[in-house]
Each structure stands twice: as C-alpha cells, then as structure tokens.
C-alpha cells in the first residue's frame, strides 16, 4: 500500500469521526474462562484460543502462555502495525523491520514473598530495528510518530483508570 491509497482509505473514516466524535470511541473487550482443572484460563481471540497459565518462575510448567509475554506481544503487534502505517504515510520505504519489547517482573512480588518487591512488569523497553535507506533523522521521526500513535504503547505510558469488580 502506498501513502495515497492509505489516505484515500482513511479519509472517509477520519471525516466521519470529525463529524460525529462520539463514534470514535471504539470498544475493546477480552475475556478469560478459568479452567476447571489446573491453574489456567482460556482466552478466546480472533485466531483461536490461547491457554494462559503460571510462568515457570511461579510454579508453572512453561507449556502455557504467560500473560506478561502476551502483554508484550500486544505491544509489539500494535507498534509494528503503527510503524508500518506511519512509514507508509511518510513515504518511507522499509525493506524489513522488527519490533522487540523486553521487560522484567519480580517473582517475589507476585508470589507474596517480599511485600516491597514490585508486582508487574517494570522497565519495559521497546526497540525498533529498521532496514531502510531513509536518513537517520527521518527514521527517528518515524519511530517517535509510531510511539505517539500506538494505542498499546500510549496505554502503558499513560495508564487508564483501572477497576476490578465482582459481578
């Protein structure tokens, strides 16, 4: 896809959101169904079901998906799609690219061993490896623009109000 095709595709969508801003609030939803046996849950997704379970560091076998990895996978997926869309809009030819996210979590926190240990991923780093002839300044602008418009990156950078309730 080239920049003009992308603009043509998005123009009526952007105009509709300008005319009716309330329609731009797009709902997102996910659910997990707890397994009747074992410490696991099934997460239905568009491509099938992923079964998540305990990480090996928390007593799992390592055979099931780790939710921390799934969060990082969502981040790199969103950043990758956004990078490609921004490169297209900017007219930057990208021969190939890879987006890598890395973070750490302290098992002592999630296992309740040390109340001072953080629970959750900390220090998430996102790295873009881009093969392109574009000059470094344009590639820096490409990355910063992708960061700006990546939904998952911005959600992690500016956390939303979060609540948990029992229904």
C-alpha positions in Angstrom: 0.0 0.0 0.0 1.3 3.5 -0.8 0.6 6.8 1.1 -2.1 7.9 -1.3 -4.0 4.6 -1.0 -3.8 4.8 2.8 -5.0 8.4 2.8 -7.9 7.5 0.4 -8.8 4.6 2.6 -8.7 6.6 5.9 -10.2 9.9 4.6 -13.9 9.0 5.0 -13.3 7.3 8.3 -11.5 10.4 9.7 -14.2 12.7 8.3 -16.9 10.6 10.0 -15.1 10.9 13.3 -14.7 14.7 12.9 -18.5 14.9 12.1 -19.5 12.5 14.9 -16.8 12.4 17.5 -18.8 10.1 19.7 -18.4 7.3 17.1 -14.6 7.4 17.5 -14.8 5.7 20.9 -14.2 2.1 19.9 -15.0 -0.6 22.5 -12.3 -3.2 23.2 -13.1 -6.4 25.1 -11.4 -9.6 26.2 -12.4 -12.4 28.5 -10.8 -15.4 30.1 -12.6 -18.6 31.2 -11.0 -20.4 34.1 -10.0 -24.0 33.5 -11.9 -26.5 35.6 -8.6 -28.2 36.4 -5.2 -26.8 36.8 -4.2 -23.1 37.2 -5.0 -21.9 33.7 -7.6 -20.0 31.7 -8.7 -19.9 28.1 -8.6 -16.6 26.3 -10.7 -16.6 23.1 -9.1 -14.5 20.4 -9.8 -13.8 16.7 -7.4 -16.6 15.7 -8.4 -19.2 18.2 -8.0 -19.7 21.9 -4.8 -19.2 23.9 -4.4 -21.0 27.2 -2.6 -19.0 29.8 -1.1 -20.4 32.9 1.5 -19.9 35.6 5.0 -18.9 34.4 7.7 -21.4 35.3 9.1 -18.8 37.8 5.7 -19.0 39.7 5.4 -22.8 39.6 4.1 -23.4 36.1 5.3 -26.0 33.6 6.2 -23.4 30.9 3.8 -25.1 28.5 1.2 -22.4 28.7 1.2 -18.8 27.6 2.5 -16.2 30.1 0.3 -13.2 30.5 3.3 -10.9 30.8 4.5 -12.2 27.4 1.0 -11.7 26.0 1.1 -8.1 27.1 4.4 -7.6 25.4 3.1 -9.3 22.3 0.2 -6.9 22.2 2.7 -4.0 22.5 4.9 -5.2 19.6 1.9 -6.1 17.4 0.4 -2.6 17.8 3.8 -0.9 17.5 4.6 -2.9 14.3 1.3 -2.1 12.6 1.6 1.5 13.6 5.2 1.7 12.4 4.2 0.3 9.0 1.2 2.7 8.7 3.3 5.7 9.6 6.1 4.7 7.3 3.5 4.4 4.5 2.1 7.8 5.3 5.5 9.4 5.4 6.6 7.7 2.2 9.5 5.8 3.9 10.4 2.6 2.2 11.0 -0.1 4.9 12.6 -3.2 3.5 12.2 -5.0 6.7 11.7 -4.2 10.4 11.4 -5.9 13.7 9.9 -4.5 16.9 11.2 -6.0 20.2 9.8 -5.4 23.7 11.5 -6.5 26.8 10.7 -6.1 30.4 11.2 -7.8 33.8 8.9 -8.8 36.6 10.0 -9.8 40.1 8.6 -13.2 41.0 9.0 -12.4 44.7 6.2 -9.8 44.4 3.7 -12.0 42.6 4.4 -14.9 44.9 4.0 -12.7 48.0 7.5 -13.4 49.3 8.5 -9.8 49.6 5.9 -7.1 50.0 8.4 -4.4 48.9 9.0 -6.2 45.6 7.0 -4.8 42.7 4.2 -6.8 41.1 4.0 -6.4 37.4 6.4 -5.7 34.5 8.8 -2.9 35.1 11.2 -1.0 32.8 9.7 -2.1 29.5 11.9 -1.3 26.6 10.7 -1.1 23.0 13.3 -1.4 20.3 12.8 -0.8 16.5 15.2 -2.5 14.1 14.5 -0.9 10.7 16.2 -1.7 7.4 15.7 1.3 5.2 17.7 3.8 3.1 15.9 6.7 4.8 18.2 9.1 6.7 18.6 8.6 10.4 16.6 11.8 11.3 13.6 10.6 9.2 13.8 7.2 10.9 13.9 8.8 14.3 10.8 10.8 13.4 9.2 7.6 12.1 9.8 5.9 15.5 8.6 8.8 17.6 5.5 9.2 15.5 4.8 5.5 15.8 5.2 5.7 19.5 2.8 8.7 19.6 0.0 6.9 17.7 0.5 3.3 19.1 -2.6 2.5 21.2 -0.9 -0.1 23.4 2.3 2.0 23.9 0.3 5.0 24.9 -1.9 2.9 27.2 1.1 1.6 29.1 2.8 5.0 29.1 -0.4 6.8 30.4 -2.2 4.1 32.3 -6.0 4.3 32.2 -8.3 4.2 35.2 -8.5 0.6 36.1 -11.0 -1.1 38.3 -11.9 -4.7 39.3 -15.3 -5.7 40.4 -17.1 -8.9 41.2 -20.3 -9.3 39.2 
